[in-house]
Amino acid sequence: MSTIPVYGSVKDVYADQRVAEEEGRYAKLVASFAELHGAKPDLLARSPGRVNLIGEHIDYEGYSVLPMALAVDTIVAVKVDTTSNKLTVSNTEEKYTTKVFDADCDQAVDVASFHWTNYVVCGYKGVFDFLKESGRAKPPEVGLKIIVDGKVPTGSGLSSSSALTCAAAVAVMAALNLDFTKTEVADFACKCERHCGMQSGGMDQAISIMGQSGVAKLVDFNPVRATDVQLPEGSVFLIGNCLAVSNKAVTAHERYNLRVMECRLASIVLAMELGASQADALGYSTLMQTQKLIGSLQESEKAASEKLHDGYYSRGELEEKLGTSLDSLFAGSPASLLVLEHNKTGFKLRDRSMHVYSEAARVHQFSNECKEDPSLKALGELMNASHTSCRDLYECSCEELDELVDAFITSGAIGARLTGAGWGGCAVALVTADMAEKVLESVKTRFFDKRIASGVLREEDLGETLFASLPSSGAAILRGL
């Protein structure tokens, strides 16, 4: 199995047109590190953000997704400090304040503070969690000096948190002279990010580690693996940030983690409606497990539509049906208990499960369509259907995202959808290469000009808010800079 590549030059990582810009960025980071800590870093690690082309909110149910890595990334510079037992974590952006931690791999992440350095601690803990889980020898805990430089927009749905977690994990791994496969890093990076209170499914970490220039990846889980998907020749994906910020960690108890809980409850209730005993059904945790009682994804979507009632299931209704309290059912998950503490409306099971089953089917339809003589029209229709499902069944869109998706379509995009967790962040659109500039200009006029005029967006920042992208490479280690 392949390991994280190690390079001695920035040009080995980035496309030709970006080398000069990135060389300057790395040189500035190394100089800043030397000025702050009196010596150059031992190494640097980078990990990119991602855009998910299709397959939203299904990775934590075990279903395949189809993302691609972006050129924008997070870099972590690190140096071992044998004179202390502290992790000193800084950022090149002054608004992200420095924090110092003990070099204690068992320390809990302070989820109540939501400090940006929590993700670095997650990456640090992930390395040691994996060593313990795999029965490998643990190196001595030593101090580390770390500086982060991130270019993935926060709250954008392009997975800035996972880019940081992955880059930190790779940096710590390399600084401690450990060597793990890409699969191993992707798997433990997903698990360790959950220390921040997010019940993530693994897509973001997998593509950030395994991304490859020129191809998207069909990412499967249990175990994590990635298969190349060659995107249609002459196609380009456009990405636009709707400028509504969604902080997944802060809102998890009322949005992301609530959806994870709704899916688990749906898997149990649907299994019981299909004839599983109460005792057996309580052992279900994902809708993929329940699908095995039914058959195809299409049959599963139909079963969910017919067997689960519309609207909310109340807490009392669920506890009566399951024969146990929800507090007991989710006792091992502090994140889920926080959802229960705040939830006053109930749980939508029918709509959530119908989205998951239909979206999982669309991923494979999209991937299969890319294999032979792909139809851009068919791919666009799948993306449009995905957004409709995210908006209406999973309710993870927002007014700004819907407006942006509509602007893409009206401007000539073949298909468009929200990407990432939703509730803000980015939309992705499919266009032909010859139409890319025209669509970008039209979307600027339809969506962004009024936001520039109102002061929500600066004109000079538009290039980081609305842009075209091709698949880029995944995580890497750089030494000797």
Secondary structure, DSSP 4 states (H G I P E B T S, - for coil): --B--EES-GGGTS-GGGHHHHHHHHHHHHHHHHHHHSS--SEEEEEEEEEEEE-TT-GGGT--BEEEEEEEEEEEEEEEETT-SEEEEEESSTTS--EEEES-TTPPP-TTT--TTHHHHHHHHHHHHHHHHTTPPPPPP-EEEEEEEE-SPTTSSS-HHHHHHHHHHHHHHHHTT---BHHHHHHHHHHHHGGGT----SHHHHHHHH-BTTBEEEEETTTTEEEEEPPPTTEEEEEEE-S----HHHHTTTTHHHHHHHHHHHHHHHHHHTT--HHHHTT--SHHHHHTTT-SHHHHHHHHHHHS-SSEEPHHHHHHHHTS-HHHHTTT-HHHHHHHHH--S-EE-HHHHHHHHHHHHHHHHHHHHHHSS--HHHHHHHHHHHHHHHHHTS----HHHHHHHHHHHHTT-SEEEEESS-SSSEEEEEEEGGGHHHHHHHHIIIIIHHHHHTTSS-GGGGGGTEEEE------EEEE--
